[in-house]
Amino acid sequence: MGIEIEQSHPSVELSSIAISETHGENSPYFAGWKAYDEDPYHEITNPSGVIQMGLAENQVSFDLLEKYLEENSEASTWGKGGTSFRENALFQDYHGLKSFRKAMASFMEKIRGNKAKFDYERIVLTAGATAANELLTFILANPGDALLVPTPYYPGFDRDLRWRTGVNIVPIHCDSSNNFQITLEALETAYKNAESMNMKVKAVLITNPSNPLGIAIQRSVLEDILDFVTRKNIHLVSDEIYSGSVFSSHEFISVAEILESRQYKDAERVHIVYSLSKDLGLPGFRVGTIYSYNDKVVTTARRMSSFTLISSQTQHLLASMLSDESFTDNYIKINRERLRKRYDMIIEGLKSAGIECLKGNAGLFCWMNMSPMLENDTREGELKLWNEILNEVKLNISPGCSCHCSEPGWFRVCFANMSEQTLEIALKRIRDFMNNKDRKDIEN
Amino acid sequence: MKLLSTKATCNSHGQDSSYFLGWEEYEKNPYDDVHNPKGIIQMGLAENQLSFDLLESWLAKNPDASGFKQGGKSIFRELALFQDYHGLPSFKQALVDFMAEIRGNRVSFDPNHIVLTAGSTSANETLMFCLAEKGEAFLLPTPYYPGFDRDLKWRTGVEIVPIQCNSSNNFQITEQALQQAYKDAQERNLKVKGVMVTNPSNPLGTTMSRSELNLLVDFIEENKDMHLISDEIYSGTVFSSPNFISVMEILKERNDLQDFKQTDNICERVHVVYSLSKDLGLPGFRVGALYSENDEVVAAATKMSSFGLISSQTQYLLSSMLGDKKFTKNYLAENLKRLKKRHGKLVSGLQKAGINCLESNAALFCWVDMRHLLPSNTFEAEMDLWKKIVYQVGLNISPGSSCHCNEPGWFRVCFANMSEETLKQAMKRLKAFVVESTGNVNSVTSRSTLQKTKSVLTKWVFRLSSRDHRDHQEER
């Protein structure tokens, strides 16, 4: 054996971005993922494993997609009178495939019950909404500036909006006293907060329908937010990634509709983010878009999208799928129905276990209130309970603190990323856990 | 107007340069052998269109790869849900095998050290984010790919300091030029984080010599806080000798000879970038990668790749294709044969027009010497000539100034993005132009004409860059 040479030199320094923790992946939230990866539930081979309920995926409508592909093979192949392979393989124009942009615009209109119009020339394509949100942040704000984001919010925003951009998130605190709705007061407080920290506020970023709340924002609140950003002369980004997952179409109001009703006055401050990862269940295909009413933003975003273009192979597939109106009409309708059914199932199941949830109407998850079960009404109390649920009940759910919720005890629980049978089992485990807890309380 | 960020309003994206004029003119009037034989022939686009038939025939024989099937069974669901930034394992394995094959298996790559990105555009930017702070600099030999100004600098705030190369020694990197660049950076108060090279070179079309590679490795050996990035995007297009030598081979050789001081960490400071856009001709599929032996770089870059993942649909297709070793062996050999032949046609066509180019053995373009056609050794004269070539000759080629070349008169001319017939047409036109202008060269161009031309150019270029013209994705 050779002599061991000690590596006494320090490894070369990387950038401060590279070594920062702003990617957020060392938070306790990710411990749940680890536990699941190490012991994943399988109905046959590992029935006592951890059930993944922390993953907001939509797995309820794949059969519709698979059927489409079977019946329309030209969408996933080339030639035969359609796009040639050569043409498709060479296409790297950051404007994006026109047929795809048109199909996307029309799909976005359908989801909104045709209550708003989208011009395909304003659509910028990005590899996922993750890229779209980061890109918009680069465009709308400088390092050190602030975006106001209502809590609770998607944990990924800490990385997507802040990491490489150097922009700050200042929370707009919402709480259960009014079902976590955004109020003008909360907006003003957040704005003042940012100012007191010497940060220039550049935009308000909302997710509508909300993740993790699972509710579509009400019209009056949207109007208030729009008025607020107009008064402050800042931007509004509306991440509508879950817009197709609203259980009843008339319950979702997009900021696009409000703008239309205002004849697009002052619209250049508004930008909508969308993606096919949730509504169509295609997170692997990396399909995101930015829709902006601001010409300069569209032009700049397009140029920046060079860093994050969608594979032309995938654009070709989805152009075909989304321009098939009978497919999209049917898909939207059935997907909604199935999600609603799942939602009803989980709400009932939790109710019968003595757990209340926020009344939701959208998304792939519900916002569960376990605050009565906390030993301590603190973040630590919440994490203790979360750990119990992870290790004893063997369910990976998302603790509210990972979503920056200011009230301890709330959890996001996903219901669309598993079979109905698995969901039944998860609900049973929760019922048993709650029954045991009751018994323990009585005994104590 | 609501304020946008400085990034949004600055010009570092580089798309207002007069270079894009050629693109616009081509788009307005594109050549078509049947419908528009007098149109502009695109020779500014470094695409490889020579081997699509090989890809198409493979696809026809392997329908599962594009049909979301594996062994006849549907894996659509799994692919649709697969968004792990670690990448599809089978694709990473196939890709590293392919990279090794391109290098004659003289080196191998570990799939755990590769990070997948949506194109090498994304990989290059990601490396800048990982290795440098805003305001720090990388040294790049000129001439270089115009896109680097955007890719390396725009959102990262990193600076590029040129290593000036010139025709006196075929644009090779010298120790003197390297040291001078370092001094230039210091004078500008810029901390140098490393050197970045493209090997084979864009726009030169040449492979780097062993001595140049050793020079660079020596440089970062001396400067222990510096990195070396080697963009090897054209590594599969080396069609004649000298053979391609990857920086990884140099490292391996030195390691084998135990040339490194034991405490050196040089392997952790060398990073390779690759892509399938040139070798396989698939720029639309957005398939790029960065390779590093540095675990921290891999870890950070992997997380950053969230902002630019490759579509799982595409990863699967290519894992299948590149996993077919019979196919890759045949493809690489046949592709090189065709590139070599086509390159030969361009060189001889240029020669017939009395034009020489830098002797090259790789890539999809030639570095063409038109200095003798310039009335004066200035960049204005180069721009003038370029405009003539775009408008009168009807060829969109890339002026050396857009590649930051410090010698006027050089142009990059692509040969693999068109049919042989079209190339012939282009050469015919060029010859006619040279004959015509050589005939006029002896007549005195009056001073006033020269000045008039100059002011027309300035006004016109200014008008163009301030108007909202249709952008175009510039190409390598």
Interface residues (C-beta under 8 A of the other chain):
Chain A: I5 Q7 S8 H9 S11 V12 E13 L14 S15 S16 I17 A18 I19 H23 E25 E57 Q59 F62 L65 E66 L69 S73 S76 T77 W78 G79 F85 R86 N88 A89 L90 F91 Q92 D93 Y94 A127 G128 T130 A131 E134 F138 I139 L140 A141 N142 P143 D145 R159 D160 W163 R164 K202 N233 I234 H235 E268 R269 S277 G281 L282 P283 G284 F285 R286 N294 K296 V297 T299 T300 R302 R303 M304 S306 F307 T308 L309 I310 S311 S312 Q313 T314 L317
Chain B: M1 K2 L3 L4 S5 T6 K7 A8 H13 Q15 E47 Q49 F52 L55 E56 L59 P63 S66 G67 F68 S74 F76 R77 L79 A80 L81 F82 Q83 A118 G119 T121 S122 E125 F129 C130 L131 A132 E133 K134 R150 D151 W154 R155 K224 D225 M226 H227 Q262 T263 D264 N265 E268 R269 S277 G281 L282 P283 G284 F285 R286 N294 E296 V297 A300 K303 M304 S306 F307 G308 L309 I310 S311 S312 Q313 T314 L317 D468 D471 H472 Q473
